[in-house]
C-alpha cells in the first residue's frame, strides 16, 4: 500500500464505512465500493501496525544490546 494516510485516519474511515454498511440502506454498487475501500484500509492499518511492531522489536533489541 502506498496511500499516504495515517493509521488513525484509516481506522476512522474504516469505522465510518462499517457504520454505513451496517445501516443496510445503500445500493449494492455503493456497498461493494465501500467494501473494497474497507479492504484497502484494513490492509493499510495492518501494514502500519506491522511496521510499528518491527520498529519496537528493533528498538528493544538495540536496548538489550546496549545493556549487555
Secondary structure by P-SEA (a helix, b strand, c coil): ccccccaaaaaaaaaaaaaaaaaccccaaaaaaaaaaaaaaaaaaaaaaaaaaaaaaaaaaaaaaaac
